[in-house]
């Protein structure tokens, strides 16, 4: 009963984090949003764009999935806390917002401990490690709001979560000991780079970027998507999302290392990773995860490729054209927002289509 009552609240919180995070990102890219001009929350949304997108939106979505998986009522403390953190940050209560994010990640660690106890495997342990990385990033943000030291840890949370899911999907494939060691080496290098970035941003950034690039190479070589891309239907769509995302991860790693060495590629590093890699993964996994979590049916079809194509096309425009002109960068950023909104509408449309198809049958 409590879970049913929490559903509409969580939907509103997820939507709030997504809309405010995207709005803040568009303003940071140089766009003027007349629709929200004068709104008091827009200023904090600009400042805390990364926290809203990673902790407020993605943290809420991931923790809902995990709470449904463990089937424990207290596990929903995490998404409720991340949602409350979103509202706090938008209201200007920075300290309360990051304290709530830290609380959310602490509970999330407990949820993942339960998962490891139920199924002790490499991918579940990695999920626990990713939860710890999120907590470290939130602790750093609470201790020094506005500092960039939290960003590598926040992104490590997302990258390791995705890597764990891909590791689970490929666990039945034959891999040599050296291949497995290479994967764990990437994990270690990523965490070491994030830790080193706190005290030595240059060296830590280079190591972190190298780890991202190596992760991309591993995934491009050993992800099962290399096989499923030759199938049809939803399996092929997921594979296209995954492989294109891995390619963006490689770009992000190279750009992250170059940024640490003084090159003006910060926007490329952050958004090739946050949009090209992470949002591609969201688009690829949503048609499978959403029915399991929300208990709804989706009717898959070719329209799912449209927002994916818009995302990658506008991201190329933003990151490639943005090196030449700020106008191209702003246009690409607007296109990124359109792609995310279009995907959300596509999912809603597929749910409606599935219901109509069921009624006709």
Secondary structure, 3 states (H helix, E strand, C coil): CHHHHHHHHHHHHHHHHHHHHHHHHHHHCCCCCHHHCCCHHHHHHHHCHHHHHHHHHHHHHHHHHHHHHHCCHHHHHHHHHHHHHHHHHHCCCHHHHHHHHHHHHHHHHHHHHHHHHHCCCHHHHHHHHHHHHHHHHHHHHHHCCCCCHHHHHHHHHHHHHHHHHHHHHCCCCCCCHHHHHHHHHHHHHHHHHHHHHHHCHHHHHHHHHHHHHHHHHHHHHHCCHHHHCCCCHHHHHHHHHHHHHHHHHHHHHHHHHHHHCCCCCHHHHHHHHHHHHHHHHHHHHHHHHHHHHHCCCCCCCCCHHHHHHHHHHHHHHHHHHCCCCHHHHHHHHHHHHHHHHHHHHHHHHHHHHHHHHHHHC
